[in-house]
Amino acid sequence: MFIHFFAELRAAKVPVSLREYLMLMEAMEADLAESRVEDFYYLSRAALVKDETNLDKFDQVFSATFKGLQSLSDAVEQAEIPEDWLKKLAEKFLTDEEKAEIEALGGFDKLMETLQQRLTEQKDRHQGGNKWIGTAGTSPFGAYGYNPEGVRIGQHESRHRRAVKVWDKREFKDLDGSVELGTRNLKVALRRLRQFARTGSADELDLSGTIRNTAHKGYLDIKMRPERHNAVKVLLFFDVGGSMDDHVKICEELFSAVHTEFKHLEYFYFHNCLYENVWKDNARRHNEKIPTWDLLHKFGSDYKIIFVGDAAMSPYEVSHPGGSVEHWNKEAGSVWLSRIQDVYDKVVWLNPTPERHWDYTYSIGIIKELMQERMFPLTLEGIDEAMRALMR
């Protein structure tokens, strides 16, 4: 099995060597993974992956090789909800007319209060109802049903994208920086954001200076100078997971392009809206969070900020404390977006959703207003406009 795993990694063009494989085998003999698949995942990743851009390919090979050996998904941590309650026996599919007849509970606070009440009162599994935690119904709580404003529990992935909160541990994937661009025009559009400066050691021949000094002194006087680099500093924030799964390809192309165009680049991930924490590794986002406050204090105000996301979410995620779909945020997302703009003058938002559809999603309008209208479509023309806005 391990030899097959090694061969599959090589086939997927993950640059692993025999030395690294033997080091992994030594670690296994020392029982460092303690016979658990999750521990072996982190051990093998540490031993075999030398570049974070290969993490996505490693995850795909690992999943295909060891799938089914052990379930690693955590149950709902906040409350003990019996698995049988959420077992998928049927799905609820409604017509547009039926959906229009279903009313939301009437606000985020009321929704959370009602969920707490249901957890206290419910004793049995329910299916097809409109009140209890269950499946295939119109209740605000459960899976595989429909409600215009509810809490999704125990469902593998989004169907209607109407959940106010998702009460499950979800796993996202990092963007692959090795994706080949379908067109080089994306890089050309990014090149508008350039401010060249000569810094570092003098290791490049200054031809005009050499000619000028040689003519002036009467003998060969070679002059050297530092190489020109793009001095622009960029902080890049990628929205991942949920509805952004539809836009992985274009985001990976952008991710590849910015790595080649900007020398001073830092990137981070978030989900839906910016809150008190971001992360660098989606596989460990629950354990290795980076406080947003740290970024505001670490990176100077000369950095330019680019958000990439579809801005499609519950309005509560932007406007309310506790409104995040995945955790209980102490401060509203709008507070953090304002703080970013208080520190950095140059901030833009790139949206992969076609601009003609923006008016159909209420939260897009909210984010656009918070960004002071500096939201641009993730197209060649939109990126060109965004780069111009950052350079003004």
C-alpha positions in Angstrom: 0.0 0.0 0.0 2.8 2.5 0.9 4.7 1.7 -2.3 1.5 2.3 -4.3 1.0 5.6 -2.4 4.5 6.7 -3.3 4.0 5.7 -7.0 0.7 7.6 -7.2 2.4 10.7 -5.8 5.1 10.5 -8.5 2.4 10.0 -11.1 0.6 13.1 -9.9 3.9 15.1 -10.3 4.4 15.6 -6.6 8.3 15.7 -6.4 8.9 13.0 -3.8 12.2 11.1 -3.6 13.2 7.7 -2.4 15.1 9.3 0.5 11.9 10.9 1.7 10.0 7.7 1.3 12.5 5.8 3.4 12.4 8.5 6.0 8.6 8.1 6.2 9.1 4.3 6.6 11.5 4.9 9.5 9.0 7.2 11.1 6.3 4.5 10.7 8.6 1.8 12.3 9.0 4.2 15.3 5.1 4.3 15.5 5.0 8.1 15.2 1.6 7.9 13.5 0.1 5.7 16.3 -1.8 3.6 13.7 -4.3 6.4 13.1 -5.0 7.5 9.5 -5.3 11.2 10.5 -1.9 11.0 12.2 -0.4 9.2 9.2 -1.8 12.0 7.0 0.1 14.7 8.8 3.2 12.6 9.2 3.4 11.7 5.5 2.6 15.2 4.4 5.4 16.6 6.5 7.9 14.0 5.2 6.9 14.1 1.5 5.7 17.6 0.6 8.3 20.2 0.3 6.3 23.0 -1.3 2.8 24.1 -0.2 1.7 24.4 -3.8 1.7 20.6 -4.0 -0.6 20.2 -1.0 -3.8 19.9 -3.1 -2.3 17.2 -5.3 -1.0 15.3 -2.2 -4.5 15.5 -0.6 -6.1 14.1 -3.8 -3.7 11.1 -3.9 -4.0 10.5 -0.2 -7.8 10.5 -0.3 -7.8 8.1 -3.3 -5.3 5.7 -1.7 -6.6 5.5 1.8 -10.3 6.2 1.3 -12.5 4.2 3.6 -9.9 3.1 6.1 -11.2 5.3 8.9 -13.8 8.1 9.1 -12.1 11.2 10.4 -15.0 13.6 10.3 -16.0 15.0 13.6 -19.6 15.0 14.9 -21.4 18.2 15.8 -19.3 19.5 18.6 -21.7 21.9 20.2 -24.5 19.4 21.0 -25.1 15.7 21.0 -27.5 15.3 18.1 -28.2 11.5 17.4 -26.8 10.5 13.9 -30.1 8.7 13.2 -32.0 12.0 13.3 -30.0 13.2 10.2 -29.9 10.0 8.2 -30.7 10.7 4.6 -33.9 8.6 3.8 -35.3 11.2 1.4 -34.7 14.6 0.0 -37.2 17.5 -0.2 -37.6 19.1 -3.6 -40.1 22.0 -3.8 -41.5 24.0 -6.7 -40.9 27.8 -6.8 -44.5 28.3 -5.7 -44.0 26.0 -2.7 -40.8 27.7 -1.7 -42.5 31.1 -1.7 -45.1 29.9 0.8 -42.5 28.9 3.4 -41.7 31.7 5.8 -38.5 32.2 7.7 -38.6 32.4 11.5 -38.0 36.1 11.5 -34.4 37.0 12.2 -31.1 35.6 13.3 -31.6 35.9 17.1 -35.0 34.2 16.8 -33.4 31.4 14.8 -30.7 30.7 17.3 -33.2 30.9 20.2 -35.5 28.4 18.5 -32.7 26.0 17.8 -31.7 26.0 21.5 -35.3 25.2 22.4 -35.6 22.4 19.9 -32.4 20.8 21.2 -33.9 20.8 24.7 -37.3 19.5 23.7 -36.7 17.0 20.9 -36.5 13.3 21.8 -37.0 11.4 18.5 -36.0 11.4 14.8 -38.2 13.4 12.4 -38.5 13.5 8.6 -40.5 15.6 6.4 -41.8 18.1 9.1 -41.7 21.8 9.5 -40.6 22.1 13.1 -38.1 19.6 14.5 -34.5 18.9 13.7 -34.7 16.3 10.9 -34.5 15.6 7.2 -36.4 16.2 3.9 -38.8 18.8 5.4 -39.3 22.6 5.6 -38.0 22.9 9.2 -35.3 25.5 9.7 -33.1 22.9 11.3 -31.7 19.7 9.6 -30.7 18.4 6.2 -32.0 17.7 2.6 -35.0 19.9 3.0 -35.7 23.6 2.2 -36.1 26.7 4.3 -35.3 30.2 3.3 -33.3 30.9 6.5 -32.2 27.9 8.5 -29.3 26.0 10.2 -27.9 23.2 8.0 -26.9 20.1 10.1 -25.5 16.8 8.9 -25.7 17.5 5.1 -22.7 16.8 3.0 -22.8 19.9 0.8 -25.0 22.9 0.0 -28.1 22.5 -2.1 -30.0 25.8 -2.0 -27.3 28.0 -0.4 -29.8 29.5 2.0 -28.3 28.4 5.3 -27.6 31.1 7.9 -25.3 28.7 9.8 -23.7 25.3 9.0 -23.5 23.2 12.1 -20.8 20.8 10.8 -17.1 20.7 10.5 -16.3 21.3 6.9 -13.0 20.7 5.1 -11.7 23.1 2.4 -8.8 22.7 0.0 -5.9 25.0 -0.6 -5.6 26.6 -4.1 -3.1 24.9 -6.3 -0.4 27.3 -7.4 0.9 25.1 -10.2 -2.2 25.4 -12.4 -1.3 26.4 -15.9 -3.1 29.5 -17.1 -5.5 29.1 -20.0 -4.4 32.6 -21.1 -1.5 34.9 -20.3 -3.8 37.9 -20.4 -4.5 37.5 -16.7 -0.8 38.1 -15.9 -0.8 41.1 -18.3 -3.8 42.6 -16.5 -2.0 42.2 -13.1 1.1 43.9 -14.4 -0.6 47.3 -14.2 0.1 47.0 -10.5 3.8 47.7 -10.7 6.2 50.1 -9.1 9.8 49.1 -9.9 12.7 49.8 -7.6 16.3 48.7 -7.5 17.0 47.1 -4.1 19.5 44.5 -2.8 23.0 43.7 -4.0 24.6 45.2 -7.1 24.6 42.1 -9.3 23.4 43.4 -12.7 25.6 45.2 -15.3 24.8 48.9 -15.6 25.7 49.2 -19.3 24.9 52.9 -19.8 26.8 53.8 -16.5 29.8 51.7 -17.6 29.9 53.5 -21.0 29.6 56.9 -19.4 32.3 56.3 -16.7 34.7 54.6 -19.2 34.4 57.6 -21.6 34.9 60.0 -18.7 37.9 58.3 -17.1 39.6 57.0 -20.2 39.8 53.4 -19.1 37.3 50.5 -18.6 35.2 51.2 -15.5 32.5 48.6 -15.1 29.5 49.7 -13.1 27.0 47.3 -11.4 23.6 48.0 -10.1 20.8 46.1 -8.2 18.2 44.3 -10.3 14.8 46.0 -10.7 12.0 44.3 -8.8 8.3 45.1 -8.5 8.2 46.9 -5.2 4.4 46.7 -4.8 3.4 44.9 -1.6 0.2 42.9 -1.7 -2.0 41.1 0.8 -4.4 38.7 -0.9 -7.4 37.2 0.8 -9.2 34.2 -0.8 -12.7 33.1 0.1 -12.9 29.3 0.0 -15.6 26.7 0.4 -19.3 26.8 0.0 -20.4 28.7 -3.1 -16.8 29.4 -3.9 -16.4 25.8 -5.0 -18.0 26.8 -8.3 -15.1 29.2 -8.9 -12.1 27.1 -8.0 -10.6 27.1 -11.5 -10.5 30.8 -12.1 -9.2 31.4 -8.5 -6.4 28.9 -9.1 -5.5 30.7 -12.3 -5.4 34.0 -10.4 -3.4 32.4 -7.6 -0.8 31.2 -10.1 -0.6 34.5 -11.8 0.0 36.6 -8.7 2.8 34.3 -7.5 4.8 35.2 -10.6 3.9 38.9 -10.7 4.5 40.1 -7.2 7.7 39.6 -5.2 6.2 41.0 -2.0 3.0 38.9 -1.6 1.2 37.3 1.4 -2.0 35.4 1.0 -4.6 34.1 3.4 -7.9 32.3 3.4 -11.3 33.2 4.9 -14.8 31.9 4.5 -17.6 34.2 3.2 -16.6 37.4 5.2 -13.5 38.5 7.1 -13.7 37.9 10.8 -11.2 37.8 13.8 -9.1 35.0 12.2 -7.8 33.9 8.8 -5.6 30.9 7.9 -2.9 29.8 5.5 -3.6 26.0 5.4 -7.2 24.9 4.8 -6.5 21.4 6.1 -5.5 22.8 9.5 -7.7 25.9 9.5 -9.4 24.9 12.8 -6.1 24.5 14.6 -3.7 27.0 13.0 -5.6 30.3 12.9 -4.0 33.7 12.4 -5.6 36.6 14.3 -6.6 39.3 11.9 -5.4 41.8 14.4 -1.9 40.4 14.0 -2.0 41.1 10.2 -3.1 44.7 10.9 -0.1 45.2 13.1 2.5 43.2 11.1 2.0 44.5 7.6 2.4 48.2 7.0 -0.1 50.6 5.5 1.8 50.6 2.2 0.4 47.1 1.4 -2.4 46.9 -1.2 -5.3 44.6 -0.3 -7.2 42.3 -2.7 -10.2 40.3 -1.6 -11.4 37.5 -3.8 -14.8 36.1 -3.1 -18.4 35.9 -4.5 -19.8 37.8 -1.5 -22.8 35.4 -1.5 -23.8 34.8 2.1 -26.5 35.4 4.7 -26.7 39.2 5.4 -26.3 38.3 9.1 -22.8 37.2 8.4 -21.9 40.8 7.6 -24.2 42.7 9.9 -24.5 40.6 13.1 -22.2 39.3 15.9 -22.6 35.5 15.9 -23.8 35.7 12.3 -20.9 33.6 10.8 -22.1 30.5 9.2 -19.4 28.4 10.9 -18.6 29.9 14.3 -19.8 32.4 16.8 -18.0 35.6 15.9 -17.9 38.3 18.7 -17.9 41.2 16.2 -19.8 41.5 12.9 -18.0 41.0 9.6 -18.6 44.6 8.7 -16.5 45.7 11.6 -13.5 43.8 10.3 -13.9 45.1 6.8 -14.0 48.6 8.1 -10.8 48.1 10.2 -9.0 46.8 7.1 -9.9 50.0 5.3 -8.9 52.2 8.3 -5.4 50.8 8.0 -5.0 50.4 4.3 -5.9 53.0 1.7 -5.9 50.7 -1.3 -8.4 47.9 -1.0 -10.4 46.2 -3.8 -12.7 43.1 -4.0 -12.7 40.8 -7.0 -15.9 38.9 -7.5 -16.0 35.7 -9.7 -19.8 36.0 -10.0 -20.8 37.6 -13.4 -21.6 41.3 -12.7 -25.0 41.0 -14.3 -26.1 38.7 -11.4 -24.9 40.9 -8.5 -28.2 42.6 -8.0 -29.9 39.2 -7.3 -27.8 38.6 -4.1 -28.5 41.1 -1.3 -25.1 40.4 0.5 -23.2 41.4 -2.6 -24.7 44.9 -2.4 -23.8 45.1 1.3 -20.1 44.1 0.7 -19.9 46.4 -2.3 -21.1 49.4 -0.2 -18.7 48.5 2.6 -15.9 48.4 -0.1 -16.9 51.9 -1.1 -18.0 50.6 -4.5 -14.5 49.1 -5.1 -15.8 45.7 -6.2 -14.9 44.5 -9.6 -15.7 41.3 -11.6 -13.0 38.6 -11.8 -12.6 39.1 -15.5 -9.7 40.5 -17.5 -11.4 43.9 -17.7 -12.4 43.8 -14.1 -8.9 43.0 -12.9 -7.5 45.8 -15.1 -10.0 48.2 -13.5 -9.1 46.9 -10.0 -5.3 47.4 -10.6 -6.0 50.9 -11.8 -7.9 51.6 -8.6 -5.1 50.3 -6.5 -2.6 52.5 -8.3 -4.5 55.8 -8.0 
